[in-house]
């Protein structure tokens, strides 16, 4: 996680400001902080050892000016390679059709003869 151990200020949608050190952020933007100072609107600041904020309550993050954003924004995660699908020979395939309440296994030719297999 690229912003772990960075000290940030987070403004919440209700106007509360939270200042602390990030310990973790998940895919839903839920943010976990330590050494927190939370200032609610029109109230005195509160010191907390740790705090978790649900992602949908966050309005924005204020990041420190010292962060090298150019390098942090580069996506350096390895790309997953797509697996090639192997073709299965027709003689190895099994085909099924519904016949009077029962599933019956038939070869392709039998399905074609019965008119159950349509070509495009």
N, C-alpha and C positions, 0 to 999 in steps of 0.2 A: 504494500500500500504506500503510495508515494507521499501522502501528507501525514503519515503517522509521526507522532512526536513534534508536530508543528503547533505553535500557539496561534490560535485564531479567535476572531470575534464573530459570533453568529447572531443575526437578528431574526427573531421569530415573527410569525404573522400577527401575534397579539402585541407586538412592540417590545417585548422583553429582549434584552441583550445578554448574551452569554459569552464570557471570555474564559478560555481554557485551552488545554493541550489535548490534541486529538489522540485517542488510543485506538480508534477503529471506526470505519465507515463501511456499511454494507450496500448491497445493490439497490435497496429501497431508500438510500440516503439517510438511514438511521445512523446517528452520529453519537459516538461514545467519547466522553472527555474526562480528564482528570485535572485536579487543581483548578477548580471552577470558581469564577465570580459571576453570579447571576444578578442582573439588575432589572427588576420588573418596573413597569411604568409607575411613576409617582411613589416609589418605595425605596427603602435603603437597600444597598447591595447585600447579598447573602453569599457567604463562602461555603463551598461544598468540596468534599474529597473527590467525588465522581458524579457524573450525570450522563444520562442517555436521553437523546432527543429523537422523537419520531420524525422521520424524513419529511412527511407532508406538512409539518408545522414550521419548517424552515423557510424564511423569506430569502435570505442570502447569507453568504460567508464573506467576511472581510479577511483577506489573506495578507500576511506580512509583505512589505515592499521588497524584502531581501530574497524572496522566493524566485528562483530562475524558471519562470513559467515556460520559456521557450523549450527547455529540456524536459520539463515535467509533462508537457502536453504531447510529446512524441509517444505514439503507441508502439511499445517495444515488446508486446506479448507475442509469442510465437503463433503463427497461423496454423490452424488445423488443416491437414490435407484431406481432401475428399477421397473417400474410398471408391475404387472402380468397381462397378457391378459386373459380375461375370455372367455371360449368357448361359442359360441352361439348355442343353440340346432337347429338341422336341421329343425324342424317344425316352427321355428321362422325366418328363413332366407327367403329372396325373391330372385328369380332368374329371369334374363331377357334374352331374345333372340331377334334377329333382324329378322323380318318377313315382307318381301315386303315393306320396308320403314318405318315400325312401330315397336316400342318397345312394346313387349307384356310380361306381367307378368305371369309366369307359375310355378307351383310347381315342385320340383325336379323330381318327377316320370314322369311327362309329358315331361320334357326335355330329360330324359333318353330314353323314348319310341321313341321320335322323332330323336334320335341319335345326339342331340346337346350337350350332356354332355358326355365327354370321360373319361374313367378311365385310370390310368397309369399302 
